[in-house]
Amino acid sequence: MIVTTTNDLEGFRVIKHLGMVRGLTVRSRSVLGSLGASLQTILGGNITLYTELAEKAREEAYDLMLQHAAERGANAVLAMRYDANEISDGVTEVLAYGSAVVIEPRS
């Protein structure tokens, strides 16, 4: 599966648009994770516990988007984006989305 943030892919042409696909996950911090992250904020710098949580959430949303695209018969996703919102304190949704398409190399 080819995924790009651009609206087209050089060297390929879109032969079929399959519509919007998405992957959505909702994640929260554990009590221990929140405590550890709070301690890291006191020391400053990269808060690795939050970084890991964000990375896992994006990876999960991305994988779900790819699964949705494959179910539709796509071999590429164009204009891929992420979006994230805090639903409540410590609970975040992460959405990966884009346009599912079937592409073929230009001759």
Beta strands, then each sheet from edge to edge (+ up, - down):
strand 1: 2-3
strand 2: 12-28
strand 3: 76-88
strand 4: 91-105
sheet 1: 1+ 3+ 4- 2+
end
